[in-house]
C-alpha cells in the first residue's frame, strides 16, 4: 500500500489550511456562494438537496484498517453514523456541516487521505481492479500504474480546467473488473505477442451518462515506459479540442465520436511524437520506488486446501453458500479474497455504518494484513484471508449484518443515492433497489437465477452505471411523476456493451414486477449452465420485450 512521502504530506496539509480560510470567509459572508462554489468543489464539497456532501478519495480502492477506522470516526462525529461507498470507490458523507469540513479534512490528512480532485473538471480518482495483486488471471498488478497516474495527474497545471471531468481506470487481468471500456481512458496491461514484454492497451472515449459509449482502442501495445507521455498527448488533444460551449458535448467520448477514431488517433500520435518523452515519463527508479509499496504481504506457506474449512462447510450449509458466493480464488496457495456485501436486504446499497466500518477494520487487522479494498460495485474486500479463517470471519460478519451471500447475484444491486440526496437526480434509486432486493431475497431463488447484475441510476448522469447493467434501471421525471426506464443486455466486463431499452417507462411500484417477469423469461428459455447475460445475447430482446409490453398493457 502506498505511503505518503514528504511532498504528499505537505501538499495535503497546505490544502487543508487554504480551505479552512476559505470556509471561514464563506461563513462570515466575505465570499458569496457563487464565489465559494469553485473553491469547495476543488475540495470535494457538494451542495446536495438537504445538506452539504463531502466526497473522499480512495485511490484505486485501497484502504488501510487505520484509514477505515478514521472514516468511521468521522461518520460518527460529523455525520449520521454512516458513509456511502460509490461506484468510483470513493466514500461520501451526506450530512456534514460546512463549519466542520476543515476539521474533517484535518482528520483525513492524519491518515493520508484527502478530497482533492473528487469533483470538478479535472482528472478524478483513478480506479483499478479490486482484486489487484491477488487475482489468478492477472498479468501484472495495476496499482503501481494507478498510483503513478495519481501522482502525475494531481494538480497537473495543464489539466486542472478541462472541458469536463475525466476518469481513468486500469486493469492488469484478462477479465475486466474495473469497467475500463466505460472510462475516458481505459488501460489494460497485456503482453506483447512478439516480445512478451508487458505493455498497455489504451482505450479512449468510453463513458456513460447522457450519451453512453464504449471506449475504443487507440494503441494496442504501448511500451510501459511511454505511459505518461502518451496520456499527456491524449489530454492535450482533448484539452485543446474538447467542446467548451456545451457541457453535454464536452466529454472526450464526443470528441472521439465527432472526429472519428482514425483521425483522433492520428492527432494523439502526432502530439505524442512532438513531446519530449524523457521529461514527462517517470524515471525508472521512481517507478520502482512506487512498485515497492505494493509488494505482496508476508504470506505463510500453506497447503492449497484447508481441512478446517472443509469441515466447517460440511457442517453449515449457510456458511458453505457464503464461501461459494463471496470468496474469490487467490494466487497464493491457502488464501482467498473475501468480498463483504454492503447489500443486505432492505438496506441502501453501498452504505456502511461506523460500527460496520470498525468491524471490517478489525477483521482486516486480524485476518488480512490490515488491508481493505473498495469495489466499484459498492462492496468491500478483505484481500488476503487464510482459508482456515473463513468460518471465524463469517460468524463475525453475521453478527454485524454483513454476511449476505449475494455477490454478483440479483440482490447485489448497484445504486446511486438518487433523489433521496442528490440535487441532480430526477427520481429515487435506493427505494427501487430495496424493493427489488426484497422481492428476490430468498437464497434459493438467487441461487437458481445465478449471476445477474442490476444497476440503478436516479438520473441521466448514470452514476449507478445502469447502461452497463445486465438489467439497467434509469429513473426519470415525467410530467411530475417518477418514471423508470428498463434496459437489457448491458455488460461492464471485457465484453462491454450498452443495454437496450425494453419499452415505456414504469411507475416505481411496477418495477419489481417487471424485473420478475424478465427473470421468468430467462428461466423459461435458458439452456443448462447458461447465465442471464448469455441467455439475452442468444435470444435477443424480442421475448423479453414481448413479456415487458404484456406487463405494461396489463397495468
C-alpha positions in Angstrom: 0.0 0.0 0.0 1.4 3.4 -1.0 2.6 5.7 1.9 2.8 9.4 1.6 6.2 11.0 1.1 7.2 14.4 2.3 5.7 16.1 -0.7 2.4 14.4 -0.3 2.2 15.3 3.4 3.0 19.0 2.8 0.7 19.2 -0.3 -2.3 17.9 1.6 -1.7 19.9 4.8 -1.3 23.1 2.8 -4.6 22.4 1.0 -6.4 21.9 4.4 -5.1 25.3 5.6 -6.2 27.0 2.4 -9.7 25.6 2.5 -10.0 26.3 6.2 -9.5 30.0 5.4 -12.0 29.8 2.5 -14.7 28.2 4.7 -14.2 30.9 7.3 -14.7 33.6 4.7 -17.8 31.9 3.4 -19.3 31.6 6.9 -18.6 35.3 7.7 -20.0 36.4 4.3 -16.8 37.6 2.8 -17.4 35.0 0.0 -20.7 34.6 -1.8 -21.9 31.1 -2.7 -21.0 31.7 -6.3 -17.5 32.7 -5.3 -17.2 29.8 -2.9 -18.6 27.1 -5.2 -15.4 26.5 -7.3 -13.3 26.5 -4.1 -15.5 23.9 -2.4 -15.6 21.7 -5.4 -11.8 21.6 -5.5 -12.1 20.1 -2.1 -14.8 17.6 -2.7 -17.7 19.6 -1.1 -21.0 19.5 -2.9 -24.3 21.2 -2.1 -26.9 18.5 -2.2 -30.7 18.6 -1.8 -30.7 18.8 2.0 -27.1 19.4 3.1 -23.5 19.6 2.0 -21.9 16.3 0.8 -18.2 15.5 1.2 -16.6 13.1 -1.2 -13.4 11.4 0.0 -10.9 10.0 -2.5 -9.9 6.3 -2.1 -7.3 5.9 -4.9 -7.7 2.6 -6.8 -10.0 1.4 -4.0 -7.3 0.6 -1.4 -7.7 1.4 2.3 -5.8 0.5 5.4 -7.6 -0.5 8.6 -6.4 2.7 10.2 -8.0 4.8 7.4 -11.3 2.9 7.6 -11.4 3.5 11.4 -10.9 7.2 10.8 -13.8 7.2 8.3 -15.9 5.5 10.9 -14.9 8.2 13.4 -15.8 11.0 11.0 -19.2 9.4 10.2 -20.0 9.1 13.9 -18.8 12.6 14.9 -19.7 14.7 12.0 -22.4 12.8 10.0 -25.2 10.5 11.0 -23.1 7.4 11.8 -22.6 6.0 8.3 -20.9 6.6 4.9 -21.8 5.7 1.3 -19.3 3.9 -0.9 -19.6 4.9 -4.6 -19.0 3.4 -8.0 -15.7 5.4 -8.2 -14.6 3.6 -5.0 -14.9 6.9 -3.1 -16.7 7.4 0.2 -19.4 10.1 0.6 -20.7 11.7 3.8 -24.1 13.1 3.1 -24.7 15.3 6.2 -21.6 17.2 7.3 -21.9 20.8 8.4 -19.8 23.3 6.4 -18.1 24.6 9.5 -16.9 21.1 10.4 -15.4 20.3 7.0 -11.9 21.8 7.7 -11.7 19.7 10.9 -12.7 16.6 8.8 -10.1 17.3 6.2 -7.5 17.6 9.0 -8.6 14.2 10.4 -8.3 12.7 6.9 -4.8 14.2 6.5 -3.8 12.5 9.7 -4.3 9.1 7.9 -3.0 10.1 4.5 -6.4 10.8 2.9 -8.0 13.8 1.2 -10.8 15.0 -1.0 -8.7 16.7 -3.7 -9.9 16.1 -7.3 -13.0 14.2 -6.3 -15.0 16.8 -8.1 -14.5 19.5 -10.8 -13.4 19.4 -14.4 -10.1 17.5 -13.7 -8.7 14.0 -13.7 -10.7 12.3 -11.0 -9.9 9.4 -8.6 -8.1 6.7 -10.6 -9.7 3.3 -10.2 -8.4 -0.3 -10.7 -9.3 -3.9 -10.3 -10.3 -4.6 -6.7 -8.5 -7.9 -6.9 -5.3 -6.3 -8.0 -2.2 -8.1 -6.9 -4.1 -11.3 -5.9 -6.1 -12.4 -9.0 -5.0 -15.6 -10.7 -5.8 -14.2 -14.1 -3.6 -11.2 -13.6 -0.7 -10.4 -15.8 0.6 -7.6 -13.6 -0.6 -5.7 -10.5 -2.2 -2.5 -11.9 -2.0 -0.5 -8.7 1.6 0.9 -9.3 0.3 2.2 -12.6 -2.7 3.7 -10.9 -0.5 5.4 -8.3 1.9 6.7 -10.9 -1.1 8.3 -12.8 -2.4 9.7 -9.5 0.9 11.4 -8.8 1.2 12.7 -12.4 -2.4 14.0 -12.5 -2.7 15.6 -9.1 -2.9 19.3 -9.6 -1.4 19.0 -13.1 -1.3 22.7 -14.2 -2.4 22.0 -17.7 -5.3 19.7 -16.8 -6.9 21.4 -13.9 -9.6 23.1 -16.0 -10.6 20.5 -18.6 -13.8 20.8 -20.7 -15.4 18.3 -18.3 -14.4 15.8 -15.6 -12.1 13.0 -16.7 -11.9 9.4 -15.5 -9.2 6.8 -15.9 -9.3 3.1 -14.9 -6.6 0.4 -15.0 -6.7 -3.4 -15.1 -3.9 -6.0 -15.2 -6.1 -9.1 -15.7 -7.7 -10.9 -18.6 -11.1 -10.4 -17.0 -12.0 -6.7 -16.8 -13.2 -6.0 -13.2 -12.5 -2.2 -13.5 -15.0 -1.3 -16.2 -12.2 0.2 -18.3 -14.3 0.5 -21.5 -16.7 2.9 -19.8 -13.9 5.3 -18.9 -12.5 8.3 -20.7 -9.2 6.4 -20.7 -9.0 2.7 -20.0 -5.7 0.9 -19.6 -5.3 -2.9 -19.9 -1.9 -4.4 -19.1 -1.1 -7.1 -21.6 1.9 -8.9 -23.1 3.2 -8.1 -26.5 2.8 -11.2 -28.7 6.3 -10.9 -30.2 8.5 -9.6 -27.3 6.3 -10.9 -24.5 7.0 -7.7 -22.6 4.2 -6.1 -20.6 2.7 -3.1 -22.2 -0.6 -1.2 -22.2 -3.7 -1.4 -24.5 -5.1 2.1 -24.4 -8.8 2.8 -24.9 -10.2 6.3 -25.2 -13.8 7.7 -25.4 -15.7 5.4 -23.1 -18.3 6.9 -20.8 -21.9 6.6 -19.6 -24.3 9.5 -18.8 -26.4 11.2 -21.4 -24.6 9.7 -24.4 -23.2 6.2 -23.4 -20.3 4.9 -25.4 -17.8 2.1 -25.2 -14.2 3.1 -25.3 -12.2 2.5 -28.5 -8.6 1.3 -28.7 -6.1 3.9 -29.9 -2.9 1.9 -29.1 -2.7 -1.9 -28.9 0.8 -2.2 -27.3 2.1 1.0 -25.7 5.5 0.5 -24.1 5.2 0.9 -20.3 8.0 3.5 -20.2 5.9 5.8 -22.5 2.8 5.8 -20.4 2.8 9.3 -19.0 3.9 11.0 -22.3 1.1 9.2 -24.1 -1.5 10.1 -21.6 -0.2 13.7 -21.8 -0.7 13.6 -25.6 -4.3 12.4 -25.2 -5.1 15.0 -22.6 -3.6 17.8 -24.7 -5.7 16.9 -27.7 -8.8 16.8 -25.5 -8.0 20.0 -23.6 -7.4 21.8 -26.9 -10.2 20.5 -29.0 -12.9 19.3 -26.5 -16.2 21.3 -26.6 -16.4 24.1 -24.0 -19.6 25.7 -25.4 -21.9 22.8 -24.4 -21.3 20.7 -21.3 -23.4 17.9 -22.7 -20.9 17.5 -25.6 -17.7 18.3 -23.6 -16.6 14.8 -22.8 -13.7 13.2 -24.7 -16.1 10.5 -26.0 -17.9 13.1 -28.1 -14.6 14.4 -29.4 -13.6 10.9 -30.5 -17.0 10.2 -32.0 -17.2 13.5 -33.9 -13.6 13.4 -35.0 -13.6 9.7 -35.9 -11.3 7.2 -34.3 -8.7 7.2 -37.0 -8.3 11.0 -37.1 -8.4 11.3 -33.3 -5.7 8.6 -33.0 -3.6 10.4 -35.7 -3.8 13.7 -33.7 -2.8 11.9 -30.5 0.2 10.2 -32.2 1.3 13.5 -33.7 1.2 15.2 -30.3 3.0 12.3 -28.8 5.7 12.5 -31.4 6.3 16.2 -30.6 6.6 15.7 -26.9 9.9 15.3 -25.0 9.1 11.9 -23.6 12.0 11.7 -21.2 11.0 15.0 -19.5 7.4 13.6 -18.9 7.8 9.9 -18.4 8.6 8.7 -14.9 12.2 7.9 -14.1 12.6 4.1 -13.8 13.9 4.5 -10.3 10.7 6.3 -9.3 8.6 3.6 -11.0 10.5 1.0 -8.9 10.0 3.0 -5.8 6.3 3.2 -6.3 6.1 -0.5 -7.2 7.9 -1.5 -4.0 5.0 -0.2 -1.9 2.8 -2.8 -3.5 5.0 -5.8 -2.7 3.0 -8.8 -1.5 2.5 -9.2 2.2 4.3 -11.8 4.3 2.1 -14.8 3.3 2.6 -18.1 5.2 3.4 -21.2 3.2 0.1 -23.1 3.3 -1.5 -26.1 1.5 -3.9 -25.4 -1.4 -6.8 -26.7 0.7 -7.8 -26.3 4.3 -9.2 -29.2 6.3 -10.8 -26.8 8.8 -12.6 -25.0 6.0 -14.0 -28.2 4.5 -15.2 -29.4 8.0 -17.0 -26.1 8.6 -18.6 -26.2 5.1 -19.8 -29.7 5.6 -21.5 -28.8 8.9 -23.1 -25.5 7.9 -24.9 -25.0 4.6 -25.3 -21.3 5.1 -21.6 -20.9 5.6 -20.9 -23.1 2.6 -23.1 -21.0 0.4 -21.4 -17.8 1.6 -18.0 -19.3 0.8 -19.2 -20.3 -2.7 -20.5 -16.8 -3.5 -18.4 -14.3 -1.6 -14.9 -15.6 -1.9 -12.5 -15.4 -4.9 -9.6 -17.6 -5.8 -6.2 -16.2 -4.7 -2.9 -16.6 -6.5 -1.3 -17.5 -3.2 -2.0 -21.1 -2.1 -4.1 -21.4 1.1 -5.5 -17.9 0.8 -8.7 -16.3 -0.6 -10.2 -12.9 -1.1 -13.5 -12.2 0.8 -16.0 -9.8 -0.6 -18.1 -8.2 2.2 -21.5 -7.4 0.9 -22.9 -4.0 1.6 -26.2 -5.1 0.1 -28.2 -6.6 3.0 -31.8 -6.8 2.0 -33.7 -3.7 2.9 -30.6 -1.5 3.3 -29.3 1.2 1.0 -26.7 -0.3 -1.4 -23.2 0.8 -0.6 -24.0 2.2 2.9 -21.9 1.2 5.9 -22.4 2.3 9.4 -19.5 3.4 11.6 -19.8 0.2 13.6 -19.7 -1.9 10.5 -16.6 0.0 9.2 -14.9 -0.6 12.5 -15.7 -4.3 12.3 -14.3 -4.6 8.8 -11.2 -2.7 10.0 -10.8 -5.2 12.9 -11.2 -8.2 10.6 -8.6 -6.7 8.3 -6.2 -6.4 11.2 -6.9 -9.9 12.4 -7.1 -11.7 9.1 -6.0 -9.6 6.1 -2.7 -7.8 6.8 -4.7 -4.6 7.7 -5.8 -4.1 4.1 -9.3 -3.4 2.6 -10.4 -2.8 -0.9 -13.5 -0.9 -2.1 -15.1 -2.3 -5.3 -16.9 -0.2 -8.0 -19.9 -2.4 -7.2 -20.1 -0.7 -3.7 -18.8 -3.6 -1.6 -15.7 -4.1 0.5 -12.9 -6.8 0.1 -10.6 -8.4 2.6 -7.9 -9.4 0.0 -5.6 -11.7 1.9 -7.5 -14.2 4.0 -6.3 -17.7 5.0 -8.9 -20.4 4.1 -8.8 -21.7 7.6 -10.0 -18.3 8.9 -13.1 -18.0 6.8 -15.6 -19.5 9.3 -14.5 -17.1 12.1 -14.8 -14.1 9.7 -18.3 -15.3 8.5 -19.6 -15.5 12.1 -18.3 -12.0 13.0 -19.8 -10.6 9.8 -23.1 -12.3 10.6 -23.3 -10.6 14.0 -22.9 -7.2 12.2 -25.5 -7.9 9.5 -22.8 -8.2 6.8 -22.9 -11.9 5.9 -25.2 -11.7 2.9 -24.2 -14.4 0.4 -25.1 -12.4 -2.7 -22.0 -11.1 -4.5 -22.8 -10.9 -8.3 -26.4 -12.1 -7.7 -29.7 -10.3 -8.3 -29.7 -8.5 -4.9 -26.1 -7.3 -5.2 -27.5 -4.1 -6.8 -25.5 -1.0 -7.7 -27.5 2.2 -7.0 -26.6 5.9 -6.8 -28.0 8.0 -3.9 -30.8 9.3 -6.2 -33.4 11.8 -5.3 -33.1 11.0 -1.6 -29.9 13.0 -1.6 -28.7 14.2 -5.0 -29.6 17.7 -6.3 -29.2 16.4 -9.9 -31.4 13.4 -9.5 -34.8 13.2 -11.1 -36.0 10.0 -9.4 -35.2 7.8 -6.4 -32.8 4.9 -6.7 -32.5 3.5 -3.2 -36.2 2.5 -2.6 -36.2 0.8 -6.0 -33.1 -1.2 -5.1 -34.6 -2.1 -1.7 -37.9 -3.3 -3.3 -36.2 -5.5 -5.8 -33.9 -7.0 -3.2 -36.9 -7.8 -1.0 -38.7 -9.5 -4.0 -35.7 -11.8 -4.6 -34.4 -12.1 -1.0 -34.8 -15.9 -0.8 -31.4 -17.6 -1.1 -32.7 -20.5 -3.1 -34.2 -18.1 -5.7 -31.0 -16.2 -6.0 -29.0 -19.4 -6.5 -31.4 -20.6 -9.2 -31.1 -17.3 -11.1 -27.3 -17.2 -10.8 -25.2 -14.2 -11.9 -27.3 -11.2 -12.7 -26.2 -7.6 -12.3 -28.8 -4.9 -11.8 -27.6 -1.3 -11.8 -29.8 1.7 -11.0 -29.4 5.5 -11.7 -31.6 8.2 -10.5 -30.8 10.5 -13.4 -29.3 10.6 -16.9 -25.8 11.1 -15.4 -25.6 7.4 -14.8 -23.7 7.3 -11.5 -25.3 3.9 -10.9 -23.8 2.6 -14.2 -27.3 1.5 -15.4 -26.2 1.5 -19.1 -23.8 -1.5 -18.5 -26.1 -3.5 -16.2 -27.4 -6.8 -17.3 -30.6 -5.1 -16.3 -30.4 -1.3 -16.1 -32.9 1.0 -14.5 -33.0 4.7 -15.1 -35.2 6.9 -13.0 -36.6 10.0 -14.8 -39.2 12.7 -14.1 -42.1 12.5 -16.5 -44.8 15.2 -16.1 -44.1 15.5 -12.4 -44.0 11.7 -11.8 -41.1 9.4 -11.3 -40.8 7.1 -14.3 -38.4 4.2 -14.6 -36.9 3.0 -17.9 -35.6 -0.6 -18.1 -32.7 -1.6 -20.3 -31.4 -5.1 -21.0 -28.1 -6.6 -22.2 -25.6 -4.2 -20.8 -22.2 -5.5 -19.8 -19.3 -4.0 -17.7 -16.7 -6.6 -18.4 -14.2 -7.1 -21.3 -17.3 -7.8 -23.4 -18.6 -4.3 -22.6 -21.9 -3.4 -24.1 -24.6 -0.7 -23.7 -28.1 -2.1 -22.7 -31.1 -1.5 -25.0 -34.4 0.0 -23.9 -37.2 -2.6 -23.4 -40.2 -0.3 -23.6 -42.1 2.6 -22.0 -41.3 3.9 -18.5 -42.9 2.3 -15.5 -44.1 3.7 -12.2 -42.0 2.9 -9.2 -44.4 0.2 -7.8 -44.3 -1.6 -11.2 -40.5 -2.1 -11.4 -40.2 -5.2 -9.2 -42.9 -6.9 -11.2 -41.1 -6.0 -14.5 -37.8 -7.4 -13.1 -39.6 -10.6 -12.0 -41.1 -11.1 -15.5 -37.8 -10.6 -17.2 -36.2 -13.2 -14.9 -39.1 -15.6 -15.6 -38.5 -15.4 -19.4 -34.8 -16.1 -18.7 -35.6 -19.2 -16.6 -38.1 -20.4 -19.1 -35.7 -20.3 -22.0 -32.2 -20.8 -20.6 -30.0 -23.8 -21.5 -28.1 -25.8 -19.0 -25.3 -23.7 -17.5 -26.4 -20.6 -19.3 -26.1 -17.3 -17.4 -28.6 -14.4 -17.7 -26.4 -12.3 -20.0 -25.5 -15.3 -22.2 -29.3 -16.0 -22.5 -30.0 -12.4 -23.5 -27.3 -12.5 -26.2 -28.6 -15.8 -27.6 -32.3 -14.9 -27.6 -32.1 -11.2 -28.3 -34.5 -8.7 -26.8 -37.7 -10.0 -28.6 -39.0 -12.4 -25.9 -38.1 -10.1 -23.1 -39.7 -7.1 -24.8 -42.9 -9.1 -25.5 -43.2 -10.0 -21.8 -42.4 -6.5 -20.8 -45.1 -5.0 -23.1 -47.7 -7.5 -21.9 -46.9 -6.4 -18.3 -47.3 -2.7 -19.4 -50.7 -3.5 -21.1 -51.9 -5.3 -18.0 -51.1 -2.3 -15.9 
